[in-house]
């Protein structure tokens, strides 16, 4: 699955310069998930990185790409990236590659995750969640095999991946037998970039059609436990540090979802911070050249 270095470098440059849907999956747009602006190249992007691919299962989509800075440093911060796309297989982990390249240029290890999605799966329950949990729990072994000692581990997700990232910070609260319970990896912080943080609200709003019902196998009235064990808004307080980042011009996932989640988490006693930008849309948050991404990393460092 790992591309040759010259082709991979070319892909990184292209993904930094083109609109997001020009380098993700098939290039088709999910209903309601359109691309309004291109992702600009970041001056920090450096394609001279060492990357490895590691599988955590037998399916073609069960793998992670681990990018690390050159130089052989052992103690490094680590960020796990979870892409969005409303959990559908037309979008893939290359959506997060510009951020991965930017992070490596800043001295981070970037672990970019793939998982089975709707289209590969008839329903996301429970396989999509168990994939994400298995990918996360494989990270300590992946790092050990590479001789990396993590100084911190942050899980960051965009859109539907933001739901998965916030859920990753709450897995330790799940009852035995629930998908994702008993985590090996508990992150030091989680970041939701334009996150679908409330699956009850997302289902009621009909975000991207019936995708939440497809993910969980029905509406909340039929499968309430699945929503309660999967929706980040149902799992607060988690005790995990959380950053919510959202643009006010987002017409895919409403910015009010992050604001409502942040208020609820803060009221419950969670360490949570909301970062907004009145001029940002759904994809600005994954633009490594944007002011909003710089503000996200500054807030992370400040904590």
N, C-alpha and C positions, 0 to 999 in steps of 0.2 A: 504493500500500500504506500510505501514511502517513495516519493518521486526522486529521480536523479537530481543532484544539486543544481545544475544549471537551469533545468526546467522549473524546479521548485523556486529558485530565486526570481525567475521570470513571472511565475504565478503570483508571488508576493507583491511584486511591483504592480502587476495588473490589478490585483485586488485592492491595492491602496489607491489606485487612480480611477477605477471604474465604479459604477453604482454597485451596491451590495448584491442585488439580484443578478448582476452580470458575472459573478464568480461563485455563486452558491448553488449547489444542486443542479437541477435542470434549467435554472433560470426562469422558471415559471413562477408566477405570483400566487400565493395562497389568497383565497377570498378575504378581502379586507386588509391584506398585508402587502401594501404597495411601497415602492421606493420612490421618494420624492426628490432626494438630493444624492449626489455622488459622495462616496467616502473619499476624503482628500488624503493625499500622502502626508505622513508625519515626517518631520525632519529628523526624528529620533530613530526611524526604522532602519534596521541594519540586518541585511539578509545573510551576513557571514556568521551563521550560527550552526551549532551541532544539533541535529534532530534525530530522534529514534522513534520507532513505532513498536508498541507493545500490545498484545492481545490479552483480553481478559475472558474470552469465551470463544466458541467455535464459529459463530456467525460472522459474516463479512463486515458487519457494522459494530462489532464488539472490539474496539481498539482505542488506544490513546496515542497521540503524538506528543512527545516530550521534547521541548526545545530548551537548550541551555546555552549560556554564554560560553564563548571560547576562553581558554585560559586556565582551565582545570581547577577553579575554585571549588572548595568542598562545602562550605557553609553558605547557603544562599536562601533568599526568600522564594516561596513557591506560590504561583497562582494557578488554580484549576479553572479552565474556561468551559462553559456549557453554552452551546449555540441555541438560538431560537428557531422560529419557523412554524409556530403553533404545533409542535410535536410531529410534523409531517416529514416524510422522507424526501420531498422535493428540495429541502434545504439540508445542508451538511456543515461539518465543522470548519470548512474553509471560510465561512462567514466570520470566524474569530481569528483568522490567521494574521490580519493586520495588527490586531491587538497583541497577539503572541509575539510578533516581531518587535513591536514597540517595547514590550515588557523585557524581552531579552536584551535589547539595547540599553535598558535601564538597570540591568544586572539581576533580573529575575529569572527563575526557571518557569516556563509556561507549559502546563500540561493541558493540551487541547483534546477534549473528549468527544468521541462519537458513541452513539447508542442506537438501538433499533427504534424506529419511529412508525407512526401510523402510515400505512401503505405497505410496509414490511410486516406490520402486525395488524390484525383485524381490529383489535382494541388495545389500548395502552396498558390496561390493567391485567395482571400486575407486572408484565414483562418489561415495559419501558422503565418503570421505577426500579425493578431489581437490576436492570442493566446499569442504570446510573449509580445505584448503590455499589454494585460490584466494581464499576470503574473507579469510583472514589476510593473504595477500600483497597484497590490495587496500587494506589499511589505510593504508600510507604515502601512497598516492595520494589516498585519501579525506581524510586529514588535511591534505595539501598543498592540496587544493582548498578546504578550509575555512579555510586560513590558520593551521593549528595546528602548532606545533612540539612534539613529544612530549619531555617531560623523562624519562620512563620508559614502558615498555610492559609491562603485565602481562596474561597470558592466564589467565582463570579459568573453570573449567567445573564443572558439577554432575552427579554420577552418571555416566551415559554421556558427558555433556559433559566430565566430569573426565578420563575416558580420553582424549578428544580434546585437552584442554588439556595434559595431561602429554605426550602424543604430539607436540604442537606444540613443546614444549621440546626434543624429541629429533630433529626432522626433519633437522637438519644432519648427523646420523649415518647417515641412510638411504642405501643404495647407489643409484647412478644407475639410473633406470628404475622404482624403487619409487614408489608413489603418495605424493606429498608431498615427494619428495626435492628438494634444491636450493632451500631456502626464501629468499624475498625478505625476510621478516620473521623475525627471531630474537628472541623476547621476553627481557626482562631478568629476569623471574621468571614462574613458573607456579604456579597454585593449584588443587588438586584438592579440591573440596567433596564429601565422600562418594563419592569417585571409584571407578569400576570400573577399578582400576589394573593388574589382571592378567587378561588375557583367557583364558589357559590355565585359571586357577583358576575364572573365571566360567563357562566352558564345562563344566568338570568338576562344578561345583556346580549347574548347570542354572538359573542366575539368569534369572528371567523366561522360563522354558521354554527354547526352542531359539534364543533371540534372538541369541546370539553366533554360532551356526552360520549363522543367516540373514545376519548382518552380514558374515561372512568367507567364506561359501559352503561351509562344511564344518567338520569337526572338525580338531584339530591334526594328527592322523595322516594326513589327506588333503592339507591345505594348510599345512604347517608354516611355510613362508616368510611367509605372510600374517600368521600370529600373531607371528612373530619381528619383523616390520617394523611391527606395529600395536600390540602390547601394550606399555604403558609398562614393565612389569617386565622385559621382555626387552631393553630399550634402555638400561638404566643401565650405566655412568655416563654422564650426558648433559652434565655441566658446568654445567647450568642451575640456578639457585636455585629450590627447590621448597618449597611449603607444602602439607601434607596436613592436612585438617580433617575430623573424623569424630565423630559422636555414638555413644556406646556403646549407645543404645537403637535404633539403626538396624536395622530388620528387612527392609530391601530389599537393601542392600549391606552385608555384614558389616564391622564396624569393624576386624576382624583383617586385612582386605585392605590397608587403609592402613598399619597398624602393620608388617605384613610388608614392604610396599613401602618404607617409610621406613627400616627396618633394612637392607634390601638396598642401597638407594641410598647410605645413609651409609657402609656398609661398603665400598662401591665408591669412596668419596671425594667424593660429590656433596654440595653444601650443601643440606641438607634439614631441615625441622622438622615435627614432628607435633603438632597441637593437637587435644585431645580434650575431651569433656564427658560426664560420666556420665548426665546427664539429657536429652541431645539425641537427636532421632531423625533420620530421613533428610531431613526438610525444614527442620529448625531451622537448618541451615547456609545456607539461602537466605532466611532471615527477617531483613530489615534491622534489625528492632528487637531482635534477640536479642543476648545477651551474647557468644555464640560468634562472630557476625559482627564485633562490636566487637573481640574478641580477634584475629580474623584480620587486620583492618586494622592493629591495633597491632603485631602481629608483622611485617607487611609494612613498616610504617614503621620499625621497629627495625632491619631489615636493611639 
